[in-house]
Amino acid sequence: MVKVGALADAPVARLAALPGVSTASGVAAAAARAQATGQVLPVLPALSELLPSGGLRRGHTVAVHGSTSLLLALLAEATANGSWAAAVGMPHLGLVAAEELGVEVSRLALVPRPGAEFASVTAALLDGMDLVAVDPSVTGRAGGPVPQLARKLSARARHRGAVLLSLGSWTGAEVELRCVTGSWTGLAAGYGHLRARQVAVRVGGRRVAPRPGQDELMLPGHGGAVAPATGRAAEPVAGPDWANAGAG
């Protein structure tokens, strides 16, 4: 007599044996191996669940939409563990906010105004840095650099084993992170200080499962650190993206 469970398991086993098909346990094992071998740069624990490999995979391009704070938070754990990063085309980047988010600013190089040399500067930094964050709007083109240039720089990142992070749209990005809501806390009876912001971060992209994920974060949390959100979000309150509010 054949057990029902065995019949159910057989198609799964055959499917998993096909080239290019991975089971959930296989994906998890591959991610663990990548982290152990240094192919994935670490991120803060509150962000690890958002990313397909639990971190920033070397050679990938990640597009971050709607939040400079989120982009900086992605740099925090890697720079704290000895990796070097650069920010290109972000003259108003808040270094105090970056430090409060956990970035080791002594390992963060700044090229605030690359001008016409955006492509060559970014390419050179990808040769020597672990992570390079860029604001593609400095190219003066809506939607980021022309697709040919975007693909060329992403190929450079893959070849050099660096992580390219774009503050905005980037053609061919493997991962897309988008802040879709934001609510600030700290105001009481019409006065006070903005202390923490709850956001919903939606994950998509070519290297993400067909059904995009979403998570609620405090970005920043109380004290400036990133933390998982607890409880229901408050009503939205207008406030600044504090990581882009001055050079600090």
C-alpha positions as CSV (number, residue, x, y, z in Angstrom):
1,M,0.0,0.0,0.0
2,V,1.3,3.4,-0.9
3,K,1.0,6.2,1.7
4,V,-0.8,9.4,0.7
5,G,2.1,11.4,2.0
6,A,4.5,9.6,-0.3
7,L,2.3,10.5,-3.4
8,A,2.3,14.1,-2.3
9,D,6.0,14.2,-1.8
10,A,6.9,12.6,-5.2
11,P,6.0,15.5,-7.5
12,V,7.8,17.9,-5.2
13,A,10.9,15.8,-5.3
14,R,10.7,15.6,-9.1
15,L,10.2,19.3,-9.4
16,A,13.1,20.1,-7.1
17,A,15.4,17.9,-9.2
18,L,14.8,20.1,-12.3
19,P,17.6,22.5,-13.3
20,G,17.1,26.0,-11.9
21,V,14.4,25.0,-9.4
22,S,15.1,25.4,-5.7
23,T,13.1,24.5,-2.6
24,A,12.6,26.9,0.2
25,S,15.1,25.0,2.3
26,G,17.6,25.0,-0.6
27,V,17.3,28.8,-0.9
28,A,17.8,29.3,2.8
29,A,20.9,27.0,2.7
30,A,22.3,28.9,-0.2
31,A,21.8,32.2,1.5
32,A,23.5,30.9,4.6
33,R,26.5,29.7,2.6
34,A,26.7,33.1,0.8
35,Q,26.8,34.9,4.1
36,A,29.5,32.6,5.5
37,T,31.7,33.0,2.5
38,G,31.4,36.8,2.4
39,Q,29.4,36.9,-0.8
40,V,26.7,38.8,1.2
41,L,27.4,41.9,3.2
42,P,25.5,42.1,6.5
43,V,22.7,44.5,7.2
44,L,21.0,45.5,10.4
45,P,18.8,42.7,11.9
46,A,15.6,44.8,11.3
47,L,16.4,44.9,7.6
48,S,17.7,41.3,7.0
49,E,14.2,39.9,6.5
50,L,13.6,42.3,3.6
51,L,16.4,41.1,1.4
52,P,16.4,37.8,-0.5
53,S,19.8,36.7,0.8
54,G,19.4,38.2,4.3
55,G,21.8,40.9,3.3
56,L,23.4,42.8,0.4
57,R,24.7,40.3,-2.2
58,R,28.0,41.4,-3.8
59,G,27.5,42.2,-7.4
60,H,23.9,43.3,-7.1
61,T,22.2,46.6,-7.7
62,V,19.6,47.7,-5.2
63,A,17.2,50.6,-5.9
64,V,15.8,52.4,-2.9
65,H,12.8,54.6,-3.5
66,G,11.5,57.4,-1.2
67,S,13.9,57.3,1.7
68,T,17.5,58.4,2.1
69,S,17.3,57.1,5.7
70,L,16.6,53.6,4.3
71,L,19.6,53.8,2.0
72,L,21.9,54.8,4.8
73,A,20.5,52.1,7.1
74,L,21.5,49.6,4.5
75,L,25.1,50.8,4.8
76,A,25.2,50.6,8.6
77,E,26.1,47.0,9.5
78,A,28.5,46.5,6.6
79,T,30.6,49.7,7.5
80,A,30.4,48.8,11.2
81,N,32.0,45.5,10.3
82,G,34.9,46.9,8.3
83,S,33.5,47.5,4.8
84,W,34.0,50.7,2.9
85,A,31.3,52.7,1.3
86,A,30.9,55.8,-0.9
87,A,28.1,58.2,-1.6
88,V,28.0,60.0,-5.0
89,G,25.8,63.0,-5.9
90,M,24.3,63.6,-2.4
91,P,25.5,67.0,-1.3
92,H,22.9,67.3,1.4
93,L,23.5,64.0,3.0
94,G,23.1,64.2,6.8
95,L,26.2,62.7,8.4
96,V,24.9,63.0,11.9
97,A,21.8,61.1,10.9
98,A,23.9,58.5,9.1
99,E,25.9,58.0,12.3
100,E,22.8,57.7,14.4
101,L,21.5,55.0,11.9
102,G,24.6,53.0,12.6
103,V,26.9,54.0,9.7
104,E,30.6,54.1,10.5
105,V,31.2,57.5,8.9
106,S,34.9,57.1,9.0
107,R,34.5,54.4,6.3
108,L,32.1,56.5,4.2
109,A,33.7,58.5,1.3
110,L,31.7,61.4,-0.1
111,V,31.7,62.8,-3.7
112,P,28.9,65.3,-3.3
113,R,29.0,66.9,-6.8
114,P,30.5,64.6,-9.5
115,G,29.0,66.8,-12.3
116,A,29.7,65.4,-15.8
117,E,32.1,62.8,-14.3
118,F,29.2,60.9,-12.5
119,A,29.8,57.7,-14.6
120,S,33.6,57.6,-14.3
121,V,33.6,58.5,-10.6
122,T,31.0,55.8,-9.8
123,A,32.9,53.2,-11.9
124,A,36.2,54.1,-10.2
125,L,34.6,53.7,-6.7
126,L,33.0,50.4,-7.7
127,D,36.6,49.2,-8.3
128,G,37.7,49.9,-4.8
129,M,34.7,50.1,-2.5
130,D,32.4,47.4,-1.1
131,L,29.3,49.6,-1.4
132,V,28.6,52.6,-3.6
133,A,25.4,54.6,-3.1
134,V,24.4,57.1,-5.9
135,D,21.7,59.6,-6.5
136,P,21.0,59.1,-10.2
137,S,19.0,62.4,-10.4
138,V,22.4,64.2,-10.6
139,T,22.6,63.0,-14.2
140,G,19.8,65.5,-15.0
141,R,17.6,62.8,-16.5
142,A,14.2,61.9,-15.1
143,G,14.2,58.2,-14.1
144,G,18.0,58.0,-13.6
145,P,20.8,57.5,-16.1
146,V,20.2,56.2,-19.6
147,P,19.6,52.4,-19.6
148,Q,22.9,51.7,-21.4
149,L,24.9,53.6,-18.7
150,A,22.9,52.0,-15.9
151,R,23.5,48.5,-17.2
152,K,27.2,49.3,-17.7
153,L,27.7,50.4,-14.1
154,S,25.7,47.4,-12.8
155,A,27.9,45.2,-14.8
156,R,30.9,46.9,-13.3
157,A,29.5,46.2,-9.8
158,R,29.0,42.5,-10.7
159,H,32.5,42.2,-12.1
160,R,34.1,43.9,-9.0
161,G,31.9,42.2,-6.4
162,A,30.6,45.5,-5.1
163,V,27.1,46.5,-4.2
164,L,25.6,49.4,-6.1
165,L,22.7,51.2,-4.3
166,S,20.6,53.8,-6.2
167,L,18.4,56.4,-4.5
168,G,15.7,56.1,-7.1
169,S,15.0,54.2,-10.2
170,W,17.7,52.1,-11.8
171,T,17.3,50.0,-15.0
172,G,17.9,46.3,-14.2
173,A,18.1,46.5,-10.5
174,E,18.0,43.1,-8.9
175,V,16.2,44.4,-5.8
176,E,13.8,47.3,-5.3
177,L,12.9,48.7,-1.9
178,R,10.1,51.2,-1.7
179,C,8.9,53.2,1.4
180,V,5.1,53.3,0.8
181,T,3.9,55.0,4.0
182,G,5.3,57.2,6.7
183,S,4.0,58.4,10.0
184,W,5.9,60.4,12.7
185,T,5.5,60.3,16.4
186,G,6.5,62.7,19.1
187,L,4.0,65.5,18.7
188,A,1.5,65.9,21.6
189,A,-1.3,68.5,21.7
190,G,0.3,70.2,18.7
191,Y,3.8,70.6,20.0
192,G,6.9,68.5,20.8
193,H,9.7,66.9,18.7
194,L,9.6,64.4,15.9
195,R,11.2,61.3,17.4
196,A,10.4,58.3,15.4
197,R,8.8,57.3,12.0
198,Q,7.0,54.2,11.1
199,V,7.2,53.1,7.5
200,A,6.1,50.2,5.3
201,V,8.9,49.0,3.1
202,R,7.8,47.0,0.0
203,V,10.3,44.7,-1.6
204,G,10.3,43.7,-5.3
205,G,12.7,43.3,-8.2
206,R,14.1,40.6,-10.5
207,R,15.8,38.7,-7.7
208,V,12.7,38.6,-5.4
209,A,9.9,36.1,-5.2
210,P,7.0,36.7,-7.6
211,R,4.9,37.9,-4.6
212,P,6.7,41.0,-3.3
213,G,7.0,41.3,0.5
214,Q,6.4,44.1,2.8
215,D,7.5,44.9,6.4
216,E,6.8,47.6,8.9
217,L,9.9,49.4,10.4
218,M,10.7,52.3,12.7
219,L,13.0,54.4,10.5
220,P,14.3,56.1,12.6
221,G,13.2,54.5,15.8
222,H,13.5,56.2,19.2
223,G,17.1,57.2,19.7
224,G,17.8,57.1,15.9
225,A,18.3,53.3,15.5
226,V,16.3,51.2,13.0
227,A,13.9,48.8,14.7
228,P,10.9,46.6,13.7
229,A,7.6,48.4,14.2
230,T,5.3,47.3,17.0
231,G,1.6,48.1,17.0
232,R,-0.4,50.0,14.5
233,A,0.9,53.0,12.7
234,A,-0.2,56.4,13.8
235,E,-1.9,58.9,11.5
236,P,0.6,60.3,9.0
237,V,2.4,63.5,10.2
238,A,4.3,65.6,7.7
239,G,8.0,65.5,8.5
240,P,11.5,65.6,6.9
241,D,13.6,62.8,5.6
242,W,16.1,63.5,8.4
243,A,19.0,61.8,6.7
244,N,18.8,64.3,3.8
245,A,18.4,67.4,5.9
246,G,21.9,68.7,5.9
247,A,25.6,67.7,6.0
248,G,25.5,67.4,9.8
